[in-house]
Amino acid sequence: MIPRKRTPLSAAQRVEVWRRWRAGESLHAIGRAVGKDHVVVHFLLKRYGGIAPPDRQTLGFRTPADKLQASVATTP
């Protein structure tokens, strides 16, 4: 068996997966569209029960990187 390096789905790929899933596309078709195996798509959908998680920014959450950037910008 050849060891493979795992590369996570990018944010754009995740958005595309959820958009295509809502449109009713198959796991194989979604996987081909985002350049990943259908198993990767399956694990993403299974993790959230097939329901897309809410966008963090629309809920007003700030990541640690956002908080750091804001604190650095306000210091003289």
Chimera marker file (.cmm) of the C-alpha trace (Angstrom):
<marker_set name="trace">
<marker id="1" x="0.000" y="0.000" z="0.000" r="1" g="1" b="0" radius="0.5"/>
<marker id="2" x="1.353" y="3.408" z="-0.951" r="1" g="1" b="0" radius="0.5"/>
<marker id="3" x="1.236" y="5.965" z="1.874" r="1" g="1" b="0" radius="0.5"/>
<marker id="4" x="-0.562" y="9.123" z="0.821" r="1" g="1" b="0" radius="0.5"/>
<marker id="5" x="-0.304" y="12.589" z="2.222" r="1" g="1" b="0" radius="0.5"/>
<marker id="6" x="-3.676" y="13.775" z="3.450" r="1" g="1" b="0" radius="0.5"/>
<marker id="7" x="-4.652" y="17.253" z="2.397" r="1" g="1" b="0" radius="0.5"/>
<marker id="8" x="-7.786" y="18.700" z="3.948" r="1" g="1" b="0" radius="0.5"/>
<marker id="9" x="-10.541" y="20.292" z="1.934" r="1" g="1" b="0" radius="0.5"/>
<marker id="10" x="-10.082" y="24.014" z="1.489" r="1" g="1" b="0" radius="0.5"/>
<marker id="11" x="-12.825" y="26.417" z="2.535" r="1" g="1" b="0" radius="0.5"/>
<marker id="12" x="-13.827" y="26.880" z="-1.103" r="1" g="1" b="0" radius="0.5"/>
<marker id="13" x="-14.008" y="23.115" z="-1.621" r="1" g="1" b="0" radius="0.5"/>
<marker id="14" x="-16.187" y="22.683" z="1.486" r="1" g="1" b="0" radius="0.5"/>
<marker id="15" x="-18.574" y="25.375" z="0.237" r="1" g="1" b="0" radius="0.5"/>
<marker id="16" x="-18.740" y="23.627" z="-3.124" r="1" g="1" b="0" radius="0.5"/>
<marker id="17" x="-19.424" y="20.253" z="-1.463" r="1" g="1" b="0" radius="0.5"/>
<marker id="18" x="-22.347" y="21.670" z="0.533" r="1" g="1" b="0" radius="0.5"/>
<marker id="19" x="-23.740" y="23.517" z="-2.498" r="1" g="1" b="0" radius="0.5"/>
<marker id="20" x="-23.639" y="20.398" z="-4.656" r="1" g="1" b="0" radius="0.5"/>
<marker id="21" x="-25.023" y="18.197" z="-1.831" r="1" g="1" b="0" radius="0.5"/>
<marker id="22" x="-28.034" y="20.504" z="-1.459" r="1" g="1" b="0" radius="0.5"/>
<marker id="23" x="-28.522" y="20.315" z="-5.254" r="1" g="1" b="0" radius="0.5"/>
<marker id="24" x="-28.788" y="16.523" z="-4.951" r="1" g="1" b="0" radius="0.5"/>
<marker id="25" x="-25.565" y="15.445" z="-6.642" r="1" g="1" b="0" radius="0.5"/>
<marker id="26" x="-24.033" y="12.073" z="-5.858" r="1" g="1" b="0" radius="0.5"/>
<marker id="27" x="-20.976" y="11.641" z="-3.665" r="1" g="1" b="0" radius="0.5"/>
<marker id="28" x="-18.966" y="10.470" z="-6.668" r="1" g="1" b="0" radius="0.5"/>
<marker id="29" x="-19.936" y="13.527" z="-8.748" r="1" g="1" b="0" radius="0.5"/>
<marker id="30" x="-19.129" y="15.903" z="-5.885" r="1" g="1" b="0" radius="0.5"/>
<marker id="31" x="-15.783" y="14.192" z="-5.311" r="1" g="1" b="0" radius="0.5"/>
<marker id="32" x="-14.844" y="14.530" z="-8.973" r="1" g="1" b="0" radius="0.5"/>
<marker id="33" x="-15.850" y="18.208" z="-8.964" r="1" g="1" b="0" radius="0.5"/>
<marker id="34" x="-13.654" y="19.089" z="-5.959" r="1" g="1" b="0" radius="0.5"/>
<marker id="35" x="-10.791" y="16.776" z="-6.927" r="1" g="1" b="0" radius="0.5"/>
<marker id="36" x="-11.117" y="14.404" z="-3.970" r="1" g="1" b="0" radius="0.5"/>
<marker id="37" x="-12.247" y="10.827" z="-3.472" r="1" g="1" b="0" radius="0.5"/>
<marker id="38" x="-15.927" y="10.327" z="-2.726" r="1" g="1" b="0" radius="0.5"/>
<marker id="39" x="-14.948" y="8.941" z="0.701" r="1" g="1" b="0" radius="0.5"/>
<marker id="40" x="-13.590" y="12.371" z="1.704" r="1" g="1" b="0" radius="0.5"/>
<marker id="41" x="-16.942" y="13.923" z="0.757" r="1" g="1" b="0" radius="0.5"/>
<marker id="42" x="-18.781" y="11.213" z="2.688" r="1" g="1" b="0" radius="0.5"/>
<marker id="43" x="-16.767" y="11.865" z="5.869" r="1" g="1" b="0" radius="0.5"/>
<marker id="44" x="-17.449" y="15.617" z="5.658" r="1" g="1" b="0" radius="0.5"/>
<marker id="45" x="-21.179" y="15.085" z="5.227" r="1" g="1" b="0" radius="0.5"/>
<marker id="46" x="-21.296" y="12.396" z="7.927" r="1" g="1" b="0" radius="0.5"/>
<marker id="47" x="-19.491" y="14.649" z="10.401" r="1" g="1" b="0" radius="0.5"/>
<marker id="48" x="-22.361" y="17.143" z="10.278" r="1" g="1" b="0" radius="0.5"/>
<marker id="49" x="-25.193" y="14.695" z="9.630" r="1" g="1" b="0" radius="0.5"/>
<marker id="50" x="-25.706" y="16.000" z="6.105" r="1" g="1" b="0" radius="0.5"/>
<marker id="51" x="-26.623" y="19.478" z="7.370" r="1" g="1" b="0" radius="0.5"/>
<marker id="52" x="-24.235" y="22.298" z="6.536" r="1" g="1" b="0" radius="0.5"/>
<marker id="53" x="-22.812" y="24.010" z="9.631" r="1" g="1" b="0" radius="0.5"/>
<marker id="54" x="-23.526" y="27.738" z="9.961" r="1" g="1" b="0" radius="0.5"/>
<marker id="55" x="-20.891" y="30.128" z="8.674" r="1" g="1" b="0" radius="0.5"/>
<marker id="56" x="-18.727" y="31.337" z="11.586" r="1" g="1" b="0" radius="0.5"/>
<marker id="57" x="-18.616" y="34.931" z="10.382" r="1" g="1" b="0" radius="0.5"/>
<marker id="58" x="-22.388" y="35.247" z="10.126" r="1" g="1" b="0" radius="0.5"/>
<marker id="59" x="-22.676" y="34.232" z="13.784" r="1" g="1" b="0" radius="0.5"/>
<marker id="60" x="-20.189" y="36.875" z="14.892" r="1" g="1" b="0" radius="0.5"/>
<marker id="61" x="-17.512" y="34.423" z="16.021" r="1" g="1" b="0" radius="0.5"/>
<marker id="62" x="-13.931" y="35.600" z="15.876" r="1" g="1" b="0" radius="0.5"/>
<marker id="63" x="-11.037" y="33.237" z="15.430" r="1" g="1" b="0" radius="0.5"/>
<marker id="64" x="-7.901" y="33.632" z="17.548" r="1" g="1" b="0" radius="0.5"/>
<marker id="65" x="-6.134" y="34.993" z="14.458" r="1" g="1" b="0" radius="0.5"/>
<marker id="66" x="-8.847" y="37.649" z="14.060" r="1" g="1" b="0" radius="0.5"/>
<marker id="67" x="-8.505" y="38.662" z="17.716" r="1" g="1" b="0" radius="0.5"/>
<marker id="68" x="-4.719" y="38.877" z="17.439" r="1" g="1" b="0" radius="0.5"/>
<marker id="69" x="-4.937" y="40.970" z="14.294" r="1" g="1" b="0" radius="0.5"/>
<marker id="70" x="-7.400" y="43.348" z="15.969" r="1" g="1" b="0" radius="0.5"/>
<marker id="71" x="-5.230" y="43.726" z="19.080" r="1" g="1" b="0" radius="0.5"/>
<marker id="72" x="-2.080" y="44.356" z="17.041" r="1" g="1" b="0" radius="0.5"/>
<marker id="73" x="-3.871" y="46.947" z="14.918" r="1" g="1" b="0" radius="0.5"/>
<marker id="74" x="-5.018" y="48.918" z="17.993" r="1" g="1" b="0" radius="0.5"/>
<marker id="75" x="-1.638" y="49.052" z="19.773" r="1" g="1" b="0" radius="0.5"/>
<marker id="76" x="0.393" y="52.216" z="19.107" r="1" g="1" b="0" radius="0.5"/>
<link id1="1" id2="2" r="1" g="1" b="0" radius="0.2"/>
<link id1="2" id2="3" r="1" g="1" b="0" radius="0.2"/>
<link id1="3" id2="4" r="1" g="1" b="0" radius="0.2"/>
<link id1="4" id2="5" r="1" g="1" b="0" radius="0.2"/>
<link id1="5" id2="6" r="1" g="1" b="0" radius="0.2"/>
<link id1="6" id2="7" r="1" g="1" b="0" radius="0.2"/>
<link id1="7" id2="8" r="1" g="1" b="0" radius="0.2"/>
<link id1="8" id2="9" r="1" g="1" b="0" radius="0.2"/>
<link id1="9" id2="10" r="1" g="1" b="0" radius="0.2"/>
<link id1="10" id2="11" r="1" g="1" b="0" radius="0.2"/>
<link id1="11" id2="12" r="1" g="1" b="0" radius="0.2"/>
<link id1="12" id2="13" r="1" g="1" b="0" radius="0.2"/>
<link id1="13" id2="14" r="1" g="1" b="0" radius="0.2"/>
<link id1="14" id2="15" r="1" g="1" b="0" radius="0.2"/>
<link id1="15" id2="16" r="1" g="1" b="0" radius="0.2"/>
<link id1="16" id2="17" r="1" g="1" b="0" radius="0.2"/>
<link id1="17" id2="18" r="1" g="1" b="0" radius="0.2"/>
<link id1="18" id2="19" r="1" g="1" b="0" radius="0.2"/>
<link id1="19" id2="20" r="1" g="1" b="0" radius="0.2"/>
<link id1="20" id2="21" r="1" g="1" b="0" radius="0.2"/>
<link id1="21" id2="22" r="1" g="1" b="0" radius="0.2"/>
<link id1="22" id2="23" r="1" g="1" b="0" radius="0.2"/>
<link id1="23" id2="24" r="1" g="1" b="0" radius="0.2"/>
<link id1="24" id2="25" r="1" g="1" b="0" radius="0.2"/>
<link id1="25" id2="26" r="1" g="1" b="0" radius="0.2"/>
<link id1="26" id2="27" r="1" g="1" b="0" radius="0.2"/>
<link id1="27" id2="28" r="1" g="1" b="0" radius="0.2"/>
<link id1="28" id2="29" r="1" g="1" b="0" radius="0.2"/>
<link id1="29" id2="30" r="1" g="1" b="0" radius="0.2"/>
<link id1="30" id2="31" r="1" g="1" b="0" radius="0.2"/>
<link id1="31" id2="32" r="1" g="1" b="0" radius="0.2"/>
<link id1="32" id2="33" r="1" g="1" b="0" radius="0.2"/>
<link id1="33" id2="34" r="1" g="1" b="0" radius="0.2"/>
<link id1="34" id2="35" r="1" g="1" b="0" radius="0.2"/>
<link id1="35" id2="36" r="1" g="1" b="0" radius="0.2"/>
<link id1="36" id2="37" r="1" g="1" b="0" radius="0.2"/>
<link id1="37" id2="38" r="1" g="1" b="0" radius="0.2"/>
<link id1="38" id2="39" r="1" g="1" b="0" radius="0.2"/>
<link id1="39" id2="40" r="1" g="1" b="0" radius="0.2"/>
<link id1="40" id2="41" r="1" g="1" b="0" radius="0.2"/>
<link id1="41" id2="42" r="1" g="1" b="0" radius="0.2"/>
<link id1="42" id2="43" r="1" g="1" b="0" radius="0.2"/>
<link id1="43" id2="44" r="1" g="1" b="0" radius="0.2"/>
<link id1="44" id2="45" r="1" g="1" b="0" radius="0.2"/>
<link id1="45" id2="46" r="1" g="1" b="0" radius="0.2"/>
<link id1="46" id2="47" r="1" g="1" b="0" radius="0.2"/>
<link id1="47" id2="48" r="1" g="1" b="0" radius="0.2"/>
<link id1="48" id2="49" r="1" g="1" b="0" radius="0.2"/>
<link id1="49" id2="50" r="1" g="1" b="0" radius="0.2"/>
<link id1="50" id2="51" r="1" g="1" b="0" radius="0.2"/>
<link id1="51" id2="52" r="1" g="1" b="0" radius="0.2"/>
<link id1="52" id2="53" r="1" g="1" b="0" radius="0.2"/>
<link id1="53" id2="54" r="1" g="1" b="0" radius="0.2"/>
<link id1="54" id2="55" r="1" g="1" b="0" radius="0.2"/>
<link id1="55" id2="56" r="1" g="1" b="0" radius="0.2"/>
<link id1="56" id2="57" r="1" g="1" b="0" radius="0.2"/>
<link id1="57" id2="58" r="1" g="1" b="0" radius="0.2"/>
<link id1="58" id2="59" r="1" g="1" b="0" radius="0.2"/>
<link id1="59" id2="60" r="1" g="1" b="0" radius="0.2"/>
<link id1="60" id2="61" r="1" g="1" b="0" radius="0.2"/>
<link id1="61" id2="62" r="1" g="1" b="0" radius="0.2"/>
<link id1="62" id2="63" r="1" g="1" b="0" radius="0.2"/>
<link id1="63" id2="64" r="1" g="1" b="0" radius="0.2"/>
<link id1="64" id2="65" r="1" g="1" b="0" radius="0.2"/>
<link id1="65" id2="66" r="1" g="1" b="0" radius="0.2"/>
<link id1="66" id2="67" r="1" g="1" b="0" radius="0.2"/>
<link id1="67" id2="68" r="1" g="1" b="0" radius="0.2"/>
<link id1="68" id2="69" r="1" g="1" b="0" radius="0.2"/>
<link id1="69" id2="70" r="1" g="1" b="0" radius="0.2"/>
<link id1="70" id2="71" r="1" g="1" b="0" radius="0.2"/>
<link id1="71" id2="72" r="1" g="1" b="0" radius="0.2"/>
<link id1="72" id2="73" r="1" g="1" b="0" radius="0.2"/>
<link id1="73" id2="74" r="1" g="1" b="0" radius="0.2"/>
<link id1="74" id2="75" r="1" g="1" b="0" radius="0.2"/>
<link id1="75" id2="76" r="1" g="1" b="0" radius="0.2"/>
</marker_set>
